[in-house]
Amino acid sequence: MTDRYSGYVVVLDKDIREDDARHVLGILRQLKGVQSVEPVVQSPESIIIERRVQREMQERLWNAVHGEEK
């Protein structure tokens, strides 16, 4: 027996403007079996998390290059 999928989550490599996304949304809607495509707007919480992760990674890289530890 095989699994049955009801949908997919597509994650973009970076946020894009609404007017630039129209082309991408149109292409996704044309795929066979696609019933609907709804964009996900970035929330303030996701921006905060993204910035915190970026900062942590910068600190880790700095420490690795300069041989420092927290």
N, C-alpha and C positions, 0 to 999 in steps of 0.2 A: 504494500500500500504506500502511496506517495502523499506528501503534504500538498495542500491546496493553499495558494496565496490569494489573499483578498486585496492586497495593495503593496506599494513600495514607498519607502521614504528616500528621497533623493536629496543629498546634501551638496550644496554648492561650495566650491573652494574659497569663495569670498562673497560677501553681500553685493548684490547688484541693484541698481536703481530700477524702480517700477517700470519706467518707460523703456529701459534696456531689456527688461525681462520679457516683454511681450513676445518677442521672437522665440525665446526658449519655451515659454508656456504654449505657444501655438504648435511647436514641434511635438511637445509631449502629448498634447491633445490629439494629435494625428496618429499616434501609435495604436496598433491593433489592440483592442480590449480595454482601452483607457476610457473610463466613464466620465471622470472629472479630474481637473488639476486645479489645486488651490494653493496659492503662494502662502508662505509662512513669514509674517513680519517679525523682524528681530525685536525682541523685548528688551527693556532696560536691564533686566536681570541677566540676560545672555550677554549683553555688552559688558557688564561688570565682571562676569565670570571670564569672558574672553580676555579682558585687560589684565585680570589677576593672573591668569595662566601665562600670558605673554611675559609679564613682569617676573614671575617665578622662573620661567625658562631663561630669561636674560640673566638673572642672578646666578643660576646654575652654570650657564655657559661662562660667565665672567669668572666664577670661582674655579671652574675646571681649567680655564686658560691661565689664570694667575695663581693657581695652587692654593687658594684660600678655602676655608671651611667656615660654615656658620657656627 
